[in-house]
Amino acid sequence: MAGSDLPIGELAPVHDELAFLVESGMTPMEALQTATRNVAEFLGMLRDEGTIEPGKVANVVIVDGNPLDDIRNTRRVSHVMSRGALFR
């Protein structure tokens, strides 16, 4: 599981951690799952959260660029959806 997503000044540890995981040999998809699906599964919330599927809670970070092509695209946040409400 990925660690904290708490920003520290200009740093965003979860983005750095995802990049380090890919540099260590994980695929971008595997790295993303450490911060999404795996966390929800660990917390016993996978039925309702952690993946994008019909009927699940809409908690989504929308980025400009495909993080599967370049994990650093996770830093390019354009919108956040929390419990179905869209924020810019």
N, C-alpha and C positions, 0 to 999 in steps of 0.2 A: 504494500500500500504506500502511496505517496504520502509525504508528511504534511507539513503545515502549508496553508495557502494564505497565511497572514502576511500582509506586506510589511517589510521592514525598510523604511525610507524609500529609496528608489529600487530596492530589490523586491523581487516577487519569487520567493523560494520555490513554489510549486512549479513555475516555469523552468527555473534552473534545474530542479530535480528531474523533471521530465526529459530535458535535454541530456542530462547526465545518464539517465537510464538508457536512452537511445545510443549514446556514445559507448555505453558499456555492452551493447549487443542486443538489447530489446528492440523489437519493431516499434514504430510509432504507435500502432494500435495497442500493443501490449503495455506500453508506457501510459497511454491514456487510460487504459482500464485500471491501472494502479490507483488513479485518482478519481475514478467514477464507479464502475461496476464492482471492483474488489472491495471498496470501502462500504458500499451499500450491502454487499453480501456479508461482510464482517459484522456490520451493525444490525443484521437481521432485517434489513429494509429493502432487499432486492425485489421483492414482490411489487413494491410501489415506486422505487427510485433506482437510480444507478445506470439505467439504459434508456434509450429512446424507443418507446413502444406505446401502442394505443392503450389508454387507460392508466398509464403511469403519471405521476406528478411531473409537471413540466418545469424542471430546473435545468436550464440549458445556458451555456456560454457560447455565443455566436462570434466567430472570428472571421477576419478577412484573410482568406488563404486556407488551404487544406493542410491541417496538421499531419495528415498521413503522408503528404509529400515532403513536408519540412516541419518537424516538431516545434521549431521556433515560431511558427505561425500562431501558437497558443498565446503569444504575447500581443497579438493584434486583435484585441477584444473590441468588437463594435457594439454589441448588445448583450444584455443578460436577461434571461427570463427566470423569474423566481416564483414558483407555485402558480405559473400561468400568467403572471404580470410581466410585461416587457419594460425594461429600463434601458436607457442609453448611457 
